[in-house]
């Protein structure tokens, strides 16, 4: 890669100075815009907080039944193996 020329160095230094100035100056915020945004947000939160529970997945109860049956089957096998070893 060729080295930077004098003009390119000056342009790069100018860009750095511009970025520093932009980062130092605070952004101007209109208070009316902020207040209107706050009002909109507060109305949305009031409507969503109505006490309604979220819907349960349609597969939830089926999966719950299957997992309970599987757990019961495993426990029955374990107790069967436990008592079969005691009788010997």
C-alpha positions in Angstrom: 0.0 0.0 0.0 1.3 3.4 -0.8 1.8 5.9 2.0 -0.6 8.7 2.7 0.0 12.0 1.0 0.1 15.3 2.8 -3.5 16.1 1.7 -4.8 12.7 2.8 -3.2 13.2 6.2 -4.9 16.6 6.5 -8.2 15.2 5.5 -7.9 12.4 8.0 -7.0 14.8 10.8 -10.0 17.0 9.8 -12.4 13.9 10.0 -11.1 13.1 13.5 -11.6 16.6 14.7 -15.2 16.6 13.3 -16.0 13.3 15.1 -14.6 14.6 18.3 -16.7 17.8 18.0 -19.8 15.7 17.2 -19.3 13.4 20.2 -18.7 16.4 22.6 -21.9 18.4 21.7 -25.0 17.0 23.2 -27.9 16.2 21.0 -30.9 18.5 21.1 -34.1 16.8 22.2 -37.5 18.4 21.8 -39.4 18.1 25.1 -42.7 18.0 23.4 -41.7 14.9 21.4 -40.6 13.1 24.6 -43.8 14.0 26.4 -45.9 12.6 23.6 -43.9 9.4 23.5 -44.4 9.0 27.2 -48.1 9.4 26.9 -48.3 6.8 24.1 -46.3 4.3 26.1 -48.3 4.7 29.3 -51.6 4.1 27.4 -50.2 1.0 25.8 -49.0 -0.4 29.2 -52.4 0.2 30.8 -54.2 -1.8 28.0 -51.9 -4.8 28.1 -52.0 -5.1 31.9 -55.6 -6.2 32.1 -55.0 -9.4 34.1 -55.5 -11.8 31.2 -53.3 -14.9 31.4 -51.4 -15.9 28.3 -52.8 -18.8 26.3 -51.3 -22.2 26.9 -49.8 -24.0 24.1 -52.2 -26.6 22.5 -49.6 -29.4 23.1 -49.0 -28.5 26.7 -51.6 -30.8 28.3 -50.8 -33.7 25.9 -47.1 -33.4 26.7 -47.9 -33.1 30.4 -50.0 -36.3 30.4 -47.3 -38.2 28.4 -44.6 -37.1 30.8 -46.6 -38.1 33.9 -47.3 -41.5 32.4 -43.6 -42.0 31.6 -42.6 -41.0 35.1 -45.2 -43.4 36.6 -44.0 -46.2 34.3 -40.4 -45.6 35.4 -41.3 -45.6 39.1 -43.3 -48.8 38.8 -40.4 -50.5 37.1 -37.9 -49.3 39.7 -40.2 -50.4 42.6 -40.7 -53.8 40.8 -36.9 -54.2 40.5 -36.4 -53.2 44.1 -38.9 -55.7 45.5 -37.7 -58.5 43.2 -34.2 -58.1 44.6 -35.5 -58.2 48.2 -37.3 -61.5 47.7 -34.2 -63.2 46.4 
